[in-house]
Amino acid sequence: MAAQTKTYRTIQGDAWDAIAYRLWEEERFMADLMAANPEHADVLVFPAGVILALPTVDVSAKTASSLPPWVTS
């Protein structure tokens, strides 16, 4: 049995960074989202109803560059 691909249906006005933030609470996953949907890479603002494939991202991994300077490990 094949694994089911998770998807997201856009709403009018969605943008890559806003989708990433809505789904994973971090805009940094925008690049992963775009890489999973190269056929839409030229879109800045989405119309309603576009189906995007969702990549698997590691939301638990915090990199030093993603943390504010006052946060220490």
FENJODA-V776500 format. One record per residue. N is the residue number from 1. PSI is psi in radians with two decimals (NA if undefined). Layout:
n=N psi=PSI
n=N psi=PSI
//
This chain:
n=1 psi=2.24
n=2 psi=2.56
n=3 psi=2.45
n=4 psi=2.27
n=5 psi=2.29
n=6 psi=2.51
n=7 psi=2.90
n=8 psi=2.30
n=9 psi=2.14
n=10 psi=2.72
n=11 psi=2.72
n=12 psi=2.22
n=13 psi=-0.08
n=14 psi=2.54
n=15 psi=2.78
n=16 psi=-0.88
n=17 psi=-0.63
n=18 psi=-0.67
n=19 psi=-0.82
n=20 psi=-0.74
n=21 psi=-0.73
n=22 psi=-0.70
n=23 psi=-0.70
n=24 psi=0.04
n=25 psi=0.42
n=26 psi=2.24
n=27 psi=-0.35
n=28 psi=-0.31
n=29 psi=0.05
n=30 psi=-0.72
n=31 psi=-0.69
n=32 psi=-0.74
n=33 psi=-0.77
n=34 psi=-0.71
n=35 psi=-0.53
n=36 psi=-0.18
n=37 psi=1.00
n=38 psi=-0.43
n=39 psi=-0.23
n=40 psi=0.21
n=41 psi=-0.43
n=42 psi=-0.02
n=43 psi=2.27
n=44 psi=-0.81
n=45 psi=2.15
n=46 psi=2.56
n=47 psi=3.01
n=48 psi=2.53
n=49 psi=0.06
n=50 psi=2.29
n=51 psi=2.11
n=52 psi=2.45
n=53 psi=2.40
n=54 psi=2.19
n=55 psi=2.84
n=56 psi=2.14
n=57 psi=2.65
n=58 psi=1.60
n=59 psi=-0.25
n=60 psi=-0.31
n=61 psi=1.99
n=62 psi=2.22
n=63 psi=2.75
n=64 psi=-0.62
n=65 psi=-0.34
n=66 psi=-0.12
n=67 psi=2.54
n=68 psi=2.66
n=69 psi=-0.40
n=70 psi=-0.07
n=71 psi=2.26
n=72 psi=2.70
n=73 psi=NA
//
